[in-house]
């Protein structure tokens, strides 16, 4: 296909495709799927070789969130029977992080539900980071606490945080359909604060919420333009008890096309297969490794993931290797830019945003997605996390 040759050549040079070319990737047929994966794989290997970066989530505070993000099991009004607990003590969080690092994770992601942190919350996270670093000084630490106030990003940076996560999730045009308690602009502001403080920007999307191909392309180009170093690609987990519980629009093939489009638009950026990997890619997960260079190890915030040893077996069997603690994730030219911005004087804007559609508020988007190989609901396959952080049971890592 001329399209794939063009995309490969551009990706090998670190250039982005046009919007039309990105849309064309999403419109390819299943007959072309392996060619799409192979082309994206060439770009992935150009910048990241055969390395796979492992990330590990620690849910510091679960549930009890006042925000109404329709995709989230921790949202206001959620009936999902998830674990609910307030802040973990630093030693408990450090113990959970230790399990992930022992399993091969290079980065630990510290996440807490809520609109945003208080200054006391920043103190808690600072103490937690210190406890984790005491056990492993080299581990990368990414923090995700919601909307940041002035000077909070600087405090996190000074305390040793390497990155801040705040996802765009969907296009600006559809953001208001999924959340009413904050705006797309609020999220952009938070990532700008994090970037300005010298934190690496980790910002991605959620696919499968009823969005159109145009929405997906819009959000992925926004992430490139806003300078995200790491792009987590989440596939909606339709939790029972949330407004999007019946949104099952993804097939494994659709997921691979989305990942490929993200890779072509962000050729030299860390692309991470995040939540919903096991549920939607299913037996095609190994093909995702040929496109993305990063995954989460083990469980997620409120749902169970694949067993940690199965993740490691999958990586090895697919011919890849786990990225070591001493290896730089990003290519040299991107690492140098990230280091230069650590002074906090960068003028480039990083952004993060929303989702796509509360109850009854996104019928047109759902209709647009109805042709995207919808799958039958697999609600029985959504396994709620009942182990690890916040429990007495050993974590999955």
C-alpha positions in Angstrom: 0.0 0.0 0.0 1.3 3.4 -1.0 -0.2 4.8 2.3 1.9 2.5 4.5 5.1 3.2 2.5 4.5 6.9 3.0 3.7 6.5 6.7 6.7 4.3 7.3 9.1 6.7 5.6 7.7 9.6 7.5 7.9 7.7 10.8 11.5 6.7 10.2 12.3 10.4 9.9 10.3 11.3 13.0 7.7 13.1 11.0 3.9 13.1 11.5 1.5 12.0 8.9 -1.3 14.3 7.7 -4.7 14.1 9.3 -6.0 12.4 6.2 -3.3 9.7 6.3 -4.0 9.1 10.0 -7.7 8.7 9.3 -6.9 6.3 6.5 -5.1 4.0 8.9 -8.3 3.7 11.0 -10.2 3.0 7.8 -8.0 0.1 6.6 -9.6 -3.4 6.4 -8.8 -6.5 8.3 -7.2 -7.9 5.2 -4.6 -5.1 5.5 -4.1 -5.4 9.2 -0.8 -7.4 9.2 0.6 -4.9 6.7 -0.4 -2.0 9.0 1.2 -3.7 12.1 4.4 -4.4 10.1 4.7 -0.8 9.0 4.1 0.5 12.4 6.6 -2.1 13.7 9.3 -0.7 11.5 8.8 2.8 13.0 8.7 1.4 16.6 12.0 -0.5 16.1 13.7 2.5 14.5 13.3 4.5 17.7 12.9 1.9 20.5 14.5 -1.3 19.2 12.9 -4.4 20.7 12.7 -3.0 24.3 9.5 -3.0 26.3 9.2 -0.6 29.2 7.2 -1.9 32.2 5.1 0.4 34.4 3.4 -0.5 37.6 0.4 1.2 39.1 -0.1 1.8 42.8 -3.6 3.2 43.7 -2.9 5.4 46.7 -6.6 6.3 47.2 -9.4 4.3 45.7 -12.9 5.5 44.9 -14.7 8.3 46.7 -14.2 10.8 43.8 -16.4 13.9 43.5 -15.9 14.1 39.7 -18.4 12.6 37.3 -16.2 11.2 34.5 -18.5 8.7 32.8 -15.9 6.2 32.0 -14.5 5.9 35.5 -15.4 3.2 38.1 -14.4 5.7 40.9 -16.7 8.5 39.7 -19.4 10.2 41.7 -22.4 8.0 41.7 -20.6 4.8 40.5 -22.2 1.6 41.5 -19.2 -0.5 40.6 -18.2 -2.7 43.5 -14.6 -1.6 43.5 -12.2 -1.3 46.5 -12.7 1.9 48.4 -10.1 3.3 50.8 -8.5 6.5 51.7 -4.8 7.3 51.5 -2.3 4.4 51.9 0.5 4.9 54.4 3.9 5.5 52.8 5.2 2.1 53.9 2.2 0.3 52.5 2.5 2.1 49.2 6.3 1.4 49.1 5.6 -2.3 49.7 3.2 -2.4 46.8 5.7 -0.6 44.6 8.4 -3.0 45.6 6.5 -5.9 44.2 6.2 -4.2 40.8 9.9 -3.3 40.7 10.8 -6.9 41.6 8.6 -8.0 38.6 10.6 -5.8 36.2 8.8 -2.5 36.3 11.0 0.5 35.6 8.4 3.2 36.4 6.0 3.2 39.4 2.8 5.3 38.8 1.3 6.7 42.0 -2.4 7.5 41.5 -5.0 8.9 43.8 -8.7 9.6 43.0 -10.2 13.0 43.5 -10.5 16.4 41.8 -7.0 17.4 42.8 -4.6 17.3 45.7 -4.6 19.5 48.7 -1.2 20.7 50.0 -1.5 18.0 52.7 -2.0 15.5 50.0 1.2 16.7 48.3 3.0 16.1 51.6 1.6 12.5 51.7 2.8 11.8 48.2 6.2 13.3 49.0 6.6 11.0 52.0 5.5 8.0 49.8 8.0 8.9 47.1 10.8 9.1 49.7 9.8 5.6 51.1 9.9 4.1 47.6 13.2 5.8 46.7 14.7 4.5 49.9 14.2 1.0 48.7 15.2 1.7 45.1 16.9 5.0 44.3 16.7 4.4 40.5 13.0 3.8 40.0 11.1 6.3 37.9 8.2 7.9 39.7 5.1 9.2 37.9 2.4 10.9 39.9 -1.3 11.3 38.9 -3.4 13.3 41.4 -5.8 15.2 39.2 -6.0 18.9 38.7 -2.9 20.8 40.1 -2.9 24.2 41.8 -0.1 26.7 41.6 3.3 25.5 42.9 2.1 21.9 43.5 4.0 20.7 40.4 7.1 22.4 41.6 6.8 20.7 45.0 6.4 17.3 43.3 9.4 17.9 41.1 11.5 19.0 44.1 10.4 15.9 46.0 11.7 13.6 43.3 8.8 13.0 40.9 10.0 12.4 37.3 6.6 12.7 35.5 3.0 13.7 35.9 0.1 11.9 34.2 -3.1 13.7 33.2 -4.9 12.2 30.2 -6.6 14.1 27.3 -8.8 11.0 26.8 -10.8 12.4 23.8 -11.1 15.3 21.5 -11.8 18.8 22.9 -15.1 18.8 20.8 -16.5 15.8 22.7 -14.9 16.3 26.1 -18.1 17.9 27.6 -20.1 14.8 26.8 -18.2 12.7 29.3 -17.5 15.1 32.2 -19.4 18.1 33.6 -17.4 18.8 36.8 -14.3 20.1 35.0 -13.3 21.1 31.5 -10.8 20.2 28.8 -9.1 23.5 29.5 -8.7 22.6 33.2 -6.8 19.5 32.2 -4.6 21.3 29.7 -3.8 23.8 32.4 -2.7 21.0 34.7 -0.3 19.4 32.2 1.1 22.9 31.4 1.8 23.4 35.1 3.5 20.0 35.3 5.6 20.6 32.1 6.5 24.1 33.3 7.9 22.6 36.5 10.2 20.3 34.5 8.1 17.1 34.9 7.8 14.8 31.9 4.4 15.0 30.4 2.5 11.7 30.4 -0.8 12.2 28.6 -3.0 9.8 26.6 -6.4 8.8 25.5 -9.3 6.4 26.0 -10.7 4.6 22.9 -14.1 2.9 22.8 -16.3 5.5 24.4 -18.4 6.0 21.3 -16.0 8.5 19.7 -15.6 8.9 15.9 -12.4 8.3 13.9 -12.1 12.1 13.7 -12.2 12.4 17.5 -9.4 9.9 17.8 -7.2 11.6 15.3 -7.9 15.0 16.9 -6.8 13.8 20.3 -3.7 12.1 19.0 -2.5 15.1 17.1 -3.2 17.3 20.1 -1.0 15.0 22.2 1.8 15.4 19.6 1.4 19.2 19.5 1.3 19.4 23.2 4.5 17.6 23.7 3.5 14.4 25.6 6.6 12.2 26.2 4.5 9.2 27.0 1.1 8.4 25.4 -0.9 5.8 27.3 -3.6 4.3 25.0 -6.5 3.0 27.2 -9.3 0.9 25.8 -12.5 1.5 27.7 -13.3 -1.0 30.4 -17.1 -0.8 30.6 -17.6 -1.2 34.3 -21.1 -2.3 35.4 -22.5 0.6 37.5 -21.1 3.4 35.3 -22.9 5.3 32.5 -20.7 3.6 29.8 -21.3 0.1 31.0 -22.9 -0.8 27.7 -20.3 0.7 25.4 -18.7 -2.3 23.6 -17.4 -0.9 20.3 -13.9 -2.4 20.1 -12.5 -5.5 18.4 -8.9 -6.6 18.7 -8.4 -5.5 15.1 -9.8 -2.0 15.8 -7.4 -1.7 18.8 -4.4 -2.6 16.7 -5.4 0.0 14.1 -5.7 2.7 16.8 -2.3 1.8 18.2 -0.8 2.0 14.8 -2.3 5.4 14.1 -0.9 6.6 17.5 2.5 5.3 16.6 2.6 6.9 13.1 1.5 10.3 14.6 4.0 10.0 17.5 6.8 7.9 16.0 9.6 8.7 18.5 7.3 8.9 21.6 6.7 6.3 24.2 3.4 4.6 23.3 2.0 2.6 26.1 -0.8 0.0 25.9 -2.7 0.8 29.1 -6.0 -0.2 30.6 -8.2 -2.6 28.7 -5.4 -4.4 27.0 -6.4 -7.8 28.1 -10.1 -7.3 27.6 -10.0 -5.9 24.1 -6.8 -7.1 22.4 -7.2 -10.6 24.0 -5.1 -13.1 22.1 -3.7 -10.4 19.8 -1.9 -8.7 22.7 1.6 -9.8 21.4 0.9 -8.0 18.1 0.5 -4.8 20.1 4.1 -5.1 21.3 5.2 -4.6 17.7 3.6 -1.2 17.7 3.8 0.1 21.4 7.0 0.0 23.4 5.5 0.2 26.9 2.8 -1.6 28.9 1.5 -1.8 32.5 2.6 -4.9 34.5 -0.1 -6.8 36.4 -3.2 -5.1 37.7 -4.7 -1.7 37.1 -6.3 0.8 39.5 -9.6 -0.9 40.1 -9.5 -3.9 37.6 -7.4 -7.0 37.4 -4.8 -7.3 34.6 -3.1 -10.3 33.2 -0.8 -12.2 35.6 2.6 -10.5 35.9 4.5 -13.7 34.9 2.2 -14.0 31.8 3.1 -10.4 30.8 6.8 -11.4 31.0 6.3 -14.6 29.1 4.4 -12.7 26.4 7.3 -10.2 26.0 9.9 -13.0 25.8 7.9 -15.2 23.5 7.2 -12.3 21.1 11.0 -11.7 20.7 11.2 -8.6 22.9 13.1 -7.7 26.0 12.3 -5.8 29.2 13.9 -2.3 29.2 16.5 -2.1 32.0 16.7 0.6 34.7 19.9 2.0 33.2 18.5 2.4 29.7 17.0 5.6 28.4 13.4 5.1 27.2 13.2 8.1 24.7 15.6 8.6 21.8 18.5 10.8 22.4 17.1 13.9 20.7 13.8 13.7 22.8 15.7 13.0 26.0 17.8 16.1 25.4 14.7 18.2 24.9 13.1 16.8 28.1 16.3 17.6 30.1 16.5 21.1 28.7 12.9 21.8 29.8 13.6 20.8 33.4 14.6 24.3 34.2 10.9 25.1 34.0 11.3 27.8 31.3 9.9 25.8 28.4 7.3 27.7 26.4 5.8 24.6 24.7 2.3 23.7 26.0 1.5 20.2 27.1 -2.2 19.2 27.4 -4.5 16.6 28.8 -8.2 16.3 28.7 -11.4 14.2 29.0 -13.5 11.4 27.8 -16.7 10.9 25.7 -20.3 10.8 26.8 -22.4 10.5 29.9 -25.7 8.7 30.0 -27.7 9.6 26.9 -25.3 12.4 26.0 -23.3 10.9 23.1 -25.8 9.2 20.8 -24.3 10.8 17.6 -20.8 9.6 18.5 -22.1 6.1 19.3 -23.8 6.0 15.9 -20.5 7.1 14.2 -18.7 4.2 16.0 -21.3 1.6 15.2 -19.5 0.6 12.0 -16.2 0.1 13.8 -16.5 -3.7 14.3 -18.5 -3.6 17.5 -18.2 -6.7 19.7 -20.6 -8.4 21.9 -20.5 -7.3 25.6 -18.1 -9.2 27.8 -19.1 -7.8 31.2 -18.3 -11.1 32.8 -14.7 -10.6 31.8 -14.3 -7.3 33.7 -12.6 -8.5 36.8 -12.5 -6.0 39.7 -9.2 -5.8 41.6 -9.5 -7.4 45.0 -5.8 -7.7 45.8 -2.7 -5.6 46.2 -2.8 -2.0 47.4 -5.5 -1.4 50.0 -5.9 -5.1 50.8 -4.1 -7.8 52.8 -3.5 -9.9 49.7 -0.3 -10.0 47.7 -0.2 -7.8 44.6 -0.1 -9.1 41.1 3.3 -8.3 39.6 
